[in-house]
Amino acid sequence: MSTERAVIRILIAGNHCLFREGLRSLLETQPGFAVVGEAADRAETLRLVEELQPDILLLDLGTKKVEGNDVLRSLRPSAKKLNAVVMASGMDNKQIAEAFALGARGVILREVGVASLFQCVNAVAAGQYWLIRKPSANRPKLDEGLDDLKKGTHPNDFALTKRELEIVAAVVSGKTNREIAQQFSISPQTVKHHLTSIFDKLGVYNRLELSLFVIHHRSLIRPTSTDS
């Protein structure tokens, strides 16, 4: 019986030629990956999905010509087996939730390392979901997580202080460091110190990952302890 791994056929969609070519070069260094086409706009993406029937669609979100979530919304029923991975330099929670709701199987940032990109493609091709840096067997329930965050009902605070939890909630609601400083009558530098502590405790690297961590773990509690 042959154990040879099936080739994962990939279509890249994005209006920046250098981005597509660079991504193709990276992917084609990996055994088992085959880039079957490139699309520069929405119409071409939809046409090539139908024509080439790739296993994976790597979709650059937010570019003017490709319009990532609009592509997902426009895919025909015949393409429902397509595994779409949305790529972006930055996405807010609403965009991420919408991408998954429209059928995306993965969301990944352009800034991640090559190894993470390869892991994402393999995981999604194998039927898993991918959220920023991690695979998941089930679709991330981002909307439910946001509701919980507003209610503040989850029992796990991950050793965050009351003030740190307040700042986490402010970050997830979209407030800037300056706005957070004004809200709590502290300096922007103090906000930065709190964020550094929060990042270290949760093992995240930036504000987006912080929001996604909180949503993923539904860790929004309002502890009664005082700030330390």
Secondary structure, DSSP 8 states (H G I E B T S, - for coil): -------EEEEEE-S-HHHHHHHHHHHTTSTTEEEEEEESSHHHHHHHHHHH--SEEEEETT-TTT-HHHHHHH--GGGTT-EEEEEES---HHHHHHHHHTT-SEEEETTS-HHHHHHHHHHHHTT-EEETTEEESS---HHHHHHHHHHTB-S--TT--HHHHHHHHHHHTT--HHHHHHHHT--HHHHHHHHHHHHHHHT--SHHHHHHHHHHHT--B---S---
